[in-house]
């Protein structure tokens, strides 16, 4: 196998969004192939027909494209993929799987099993009662060929099991973990074809890896125990064994495994702690709500989970690649950070690009110990990267992001460059620019003022309050003939000298609260230019009226 061209594969199951753990695997597979002048193959493992979806598949394509780790072979998508080893969807390879299944049946490595689920559960319960490990009793293996054929002719529900051969331990050498082995007695005769006529993961992945020329398999350690089954199948077929590399898991800072269920856990915890009995504002259907609350295993789909979180006013943890896209992270930053969760570039290097990764990537630099996903560190990485962008590049990339996730801001037209520059230095993510600038797309009548401590301090505290300065501010702004940055800045400084002994903040902050609805906005001059004279004066007047009425009351 050493003479073969290196070929890695990323083979996700399209049952949901691409998890960051899967993304890291995809990145490592891509980097190893590139580092060794090999090929990187994408395969969609959609044999679980009940859970697989075209939407999830399309999401995988978009996520990998966004991370800029396009595949050489696989499904065709916007210039990626192609190849002569397809189809690259397992659901389209049933004829191939049936052909190879027959080989195992003919050689005695596989057999039909006809036990019902009820019968199997009875055996499991008995094993539990007798305090022993459950192992399939091979009852169907003892059936005569005539009985097997009779059952097949009758159309009895069946599965196909692999017959684990007798012998010594199953030994596997892993490039990361090292030598691992298990006694054959600990490996059950596992199912390789399901009753619906589709192969199991174990069977399909072995056949596909061999036929597609995969030489190196890089995947998470959760698959390590599965590898013994795969080795048995490879030996039964006479396939060459690829080189396995099982990488460590990713954990949350609290030590729990970073999982797709983290969002569901966050929602359930909030609902329980706050005794939420109905979906707020009918954000999801009553049927979905009742089913979800009645079952600990059911998870809401991504749209329902997001709608419920928004209605409850809580933030769900970013788990999937799309979450980080939506939050406004740069793809190169996420790629950089994910690589550090399981791979060491050496020399205490933390910041690097894809070219550096390819140049230096090797299996011996993969770290064995589990990694913790530190969102604060990722956020710091993104801040550094955004600030390193030129003004022009920041504007363009913010516009691209807004077009997809905040189109109301991409419609700012000729005001967008100023909006971008006003938020460049202060934004940790693109989402930050939206959060701090929502007042720009709200109508004047939509602006409200929460009577928080910062608001009260700026408007209602002190011998001379910010509110009392408001009429003079409105008068001065009204008198401005030109509404541009230079005129507004000069006016604010004059007001500060006349009203607050030169303390610009005692004028600027009340103005900011009045026009933005709170104490946070882009620089005040930029804020006023973006709003325009008419909206700025309208909001100043409404704020004065609102708090004057409040104080009178």
PEFEN-V450484 format. One record per backbone hydrogen bond with DSSP energy under -1.0 kcal/mol. NH is the residue of the N-H (numbers start at 0). CO is the residue of the C=O. Records with the same first field share a line. If there is no record, write none. Layout:
BEGIN
NH: CO + CO
END
This chain:
BEGIN
3: 0
7: 38
9: 40
14: 12
19: 318
22: 18
23: 19
24: 20
25: 21
26: 22
27: 23
28: 24
29: 25
30: 26
31: 27
32: 28
33: 29
34: 30
35: 31
36: 33
37: 32
38: 5
40: 7
41: 72
42: 9
43: 87
44: 11
45: 43
48: 46
51: 47
52: 13
56: 52
57: 53
58: 54
59: 55
60: 56
61: 57
62: 58
63: 59
64: 60
65: 61
66: 62
67: 64
68: 63
71: 39
72: 39
73: 81
76: 79
79: 76
80: 70
81: 73
89: 43
91: 88
92: 89
96: 92
97: 93
98: 94
99: 95
100: 96
101: 97
102: 98
103: 99
104: 100
105: 101
106: 102
108: 103
109: 103
110: 160
112: 158
119: 115
120: 116
121: 117
122: 118
123: 119
124: 120
125: 121
126: 122
127: 123
128: 124
129: 125
130: 127
131: 126
142: 139
147: 143
148: 144
149: 145
150: 146
151: 147
152: 148
153: 149
155: 150
158: 112
159: 192
160: 110
161: 189
162: 108
169: 181
171: 179
173: 177
174: 243
177: 173
179: 171
181: 169
185: 182
186: 183
189: 187
191: 159
192: 159
193: 197
196: 193
199: 191
203: 199
204: 200
205: 201
206: 202
207: 203
208: 204
209: 205
210: 206
211: 207
212: 209
213: 208
214: 6
215: 6
216: 242
218: 244
220: 246
222: 219
223: 220
226: 222
229: 225
230: 226
231: 227
232: 228
233: 229
234: 230
235: 231
236: 232
237: 233
238: 233
242: 214
244: 216
246: 218
250: 370
251: 255
254: 251
257: 249
261: 258
264: 260
265: 261
266: 262
267: 263
268: 264
269: 265
270: 266
271: 267
272: 268
273: 269
275: 270
281: 278
282: 279
288: 284
289: 285
290: 286
291: 287
292: 288
293: 289
304: 300
305: 301
306: 302
307: 303
308: 304
309: 305
310: 306
311: 307
312: 308
313: 308
320: 17
323: 319
324: 320
325: 321
326: 322
327: 324
328: 323
333: 329
334: 330
335: 331
336: 332
337: 333
338: 334
339: 335
340: 337
341: 339
343: 364
348: 345
356: 352
357: 353
358: 354
359: 355
360: 356
364: 361
365: 362
366: 341
370: 248
372: 250
377: 373
378: 374
379: 375
380: 376
381: 377
382: 378
383: 379
384: 380
385: 381
386: 382
387: 383
393: 389
394: 390
395: 391
396: 392
397: 393
398: 394
399: 395
400: 396
401: 397
402: 398
403: 399
404: 400
405: 401
408: 405
409: 405
410: 406
411: 408
414: 411
415: 412
418: 414
419: 415
420: 416
421: 417
426: 422
429: 327
430: 326
433: 429
434: 430
435: 431
439: 436
440: 437
445: 442
451: 449
455: 451
456: 452
457: 453
458: 454
459: 455
466: 458
469: 466
472: 468
473: 469
474: 470
475: 471
476: 472
477: 473
478: 474
479: 476
483: 481
487: 483
488: 484
489: 485
490: 486
491: 487
492: 488
493: 489
494: 490
495: 491
496: 492
497: 493
498: 494
499: 495
501: 495
502: 499
503: 501
505: 502
506: 503
507: 503
508: 504
510: 506
511: 507
512: 508
513: 509
514: 510
515: 511
516: 512
526: 522
527: 523
528: 524
529: 525
530: 526
531: 527
535: 531
536: 532
537: 533
538: 534
539: 535
540: 536
541: 537
542: 538
543: 539
544: 540
545: 541
546: 542
547: 543
548: 544
549: 545
550: 546
551: 547
552: 548
END
